[in-house]
Each structure stands twice: as C-alpha cells, then as structure tokens.
Amino acid sequence: MKRGSFLFFFVTVVLLALQNCKPDKPLNVHPTDPDSLYTGTPYIFQKPFRFPNIINPYKDSVTYEGIELGKRLFYDKHLSSTGQLACASCHKQQYAFSDSGNAVSTNVFGPTKRNAPAIQNLLWAGKIFWDGRVNTLGAQAKDAFHGEQNLDISSAVIYLKSDSTYIRLFKKAFGRPGDVTEEKVYLAVQQFMMTLISSNSRFDRVQRGEDVFTTSETNGFAIFSSNNGECFHCHTDGYSFLMTDNNFRNNGIDSAVTINDFVDIGRGKVTNDPNDYGKFRDPSLRNIALTPPYMHDGRFRALQQVMNHYESIQGNEENISSPLNHSLNLTSNDKQDLIAFLLTLTDHDFLTRKEFQFPKNLQHEIIQRTHP
C-alpha cells in the first residue's frame, strides 16, 4: 500500500473511532428536578363521525398531564374566594356538565341572571358563553374563576404551590421552569374542557349504522329536519352533528317594543350593535333531556313548554331572528315524536366516563386542607 493511501486510511480509522467514542448527548433532565423539562404526553383528538374538522389552534398543545391538571383545577373548590365553589359546582357531569334543575347559576355572591349551560363539544365553538364574550376555553376559565368564583390569584398560587401533586403536574404539563402561574391555570382547565366531547348517543349509533330508530323517533327526526319543525336551522351546521350552529339569535322569548326594552340585551352588550340586542347563543341539543330548565334564563322547565313557545311566536318582537318569525303548527303527535327523537341525543357514555370524573384522592386532600 502506498504511503499516502496508508496515511489516509489511518486518519479515517482514527476519526471514525473518535466519532464512536463521542459522549452521548446529555439527557434533557435536570438532576435535582427531573420533571422540570418534561412537557407531557401529547393527546391526539379524534374527530367524531359527521363532526366538523378540528381547527382549534390549541389542539396540538394538549397533553394527558395537562388534562389531568385541568381536571383537578376544575373540581377544586379552593380556587374560589369562599373555598366552597368549583367549576364543577355548576357544571355536573351527570347533567352533561350543566347545572340541571337550577334556572340560573349561583356564584360566590349569590344567584346570577343566567342559566349555566352544558360544557360539551366546545372544542368546535368559536365564541363561548350565552353572549359569546370570549373566544377560547382558557378565556372562559379566566372569566368564570374571576366572575363566579371571585378568584384571588395570589392566594390560589400559594395554595397550589403547597400541594406536591399540583407541583408535579404543573411541571409535567408545562415543562421548565415548572412554576405555577395564573395563565397556566387557565390553559390547564382549557385542556380538560377541550376533551369533553359527546358523540356516542343512540342518535350517533343510528347514524353509524349500529342501531335503528323507532317509528316515533324516525318521525321526530323528520320533523326536526324539515321546515315544519324549523329546528335544523339553528341546531345543525350543514350536515354536522354538533346540534348547534354556534350562532346567536333572538328566538322571541321576550317581547320588546324597542331595542331598549330587553331585560337582558345578550350578545348586544358584547358587540355594542343594536342589531344584536336580545340575541343569545344557540345551545346544542345534545343531552337536552338532562339540561333543563331551558333558555338563557331557565324559564322553561320542560321540552313541552319550549315547543309551546315556538307555537306562540307572533313575529313582532324586536330583532327576532329568521326563520323564527312565525309560529309553528305541530300536532300533539308531532310534539311527542319530536321529543322522542330529542331523547335519542342523550349520551350515557359521556355522562359516566371515568376520565371526566372527580380526581382520585382530591376529596381527601380538600378535607385535610385549610382554605388560604
């Protein structure tokens, strides 16, 4: 072998040996704080059958650890100024995370003026609350913590930092530096609420070919989907199965001679547009049998009363929304069939899923703690 070739070969062998002897890249772990660089296990959302595509910009930042943290915060009463009110106090899983039975919700100051709506499928909602005043679930959490629970964030942070489970979950959910901040509280609750998806009612199973409607339910679905019932205008979005178009309408429950005569101007207070006075968000009809009383102020206690209302609309209320500018003509049998269909929207899986339930051991910890 020529000397030049041998030298080249020797240098190559040495370089390869040095390359193989290079130390491994340091692990992304702090020696005294092993969780502080860990950002959780990604949670992948699956679009349910005939639901819209998921375009929520926060969907790719959700982790299992963030969801678990958000769930604990959602159920923890210590984040209210009285230590007696959690998000779950007005949003109960067995009622599709609504405050079923109460016409209006009660916060730390007393009764409010509006009904606490169900929290379900809000991953697809662009504007949230009856008046659509916020655009994200994190902003909804902030609004509720401060408005309904009168959150003192300084006391809340001290409380959360005193709990070893919270410290661990904040680190796992958000990574370094692993600190507890106000913004992370809202983002964690947002992650939990994003997972509250209801998509396995008997209606869904029928649409997937796994079950069949009764004759009455079939007739009710036909009424729901026809101009005779007019339901589909507000409670579908094209061919999606959200059972709401997430829009805002005045459905004629309040007569107003002028736009200034509404007791609650609803959406108009947010937009400052007189054309929005008296308009409220179209609620989803999913799990509707479990979320009475109905309307933003909980004035109707039964579905039959809701139907009677739509038969009595005269079309002379201010800002009433088309097609709700005329009364419906439903027979007694029509109403019975329509209610039979609406009952198929109850999702028992959603109401009992363990992933949504009160966190393990949280009750014991709350009993042992003194509210800050």
Salt bridges, closest charged atoms under 4 A:
ASP33 OD1 - LYS171 NZ 2.80
ASP35 OD1 - LYS172 NZ 3.62
ASP60 OD1 - LYS59 NZ 3.18
GLU68 OE1 - LYS71 NZ 3.62
ASP76 OD1 - HIS78 ND1 3.60
ASP99 OD1 - LYS92 NZ 2.53
ASP131 OD2 - ARG114 NH1 2.93
ASP131 OD1 - ARG133 NH1 3.07
ASP143 OD2 - ARG133 NE 2.97
ASP163 OD2 - ARG369 NH2 1.68
ASP179 OD1 - LYS184 NZ 2.55
GLU182 OE2 - HIS146 NE2 3.01
ASP204 OD1 - ARG286 NH2 2.75
GLU210 OE2 - ARG208 NE 3.11
ASP211 OD2 - ARG202 NH1 3.74
GLU217 OE1 - ARG202 NH2 2.30
GLU230 OE1 - HIS233 NE2 2.74
GLU230 OE2 - HIS326 NE2 3.07
ASP245 OD2 - ARG249 NH1 2.68
ASP254 OD1 - ARG299 NH2 2.81
ASP264 OD1 - LYS113 NZ 4.00
ASP264 OD1 - ARG114 NH2 2.91
ASP276 OD1 - LYS279 NZ 3.89
ASP282 OD2 - ARG249 NH1 2.31
ASP297 OD2 - ARG299 NH2 2.69
GLU311 OE1 - LYS335 NZ 2.67
GLU355 OE2 - ARG353 NH2 2.80
GLU365 OE1 - ARG72 NH2 2.91
GLU365 OE1 - ARG369 NH2 3.34
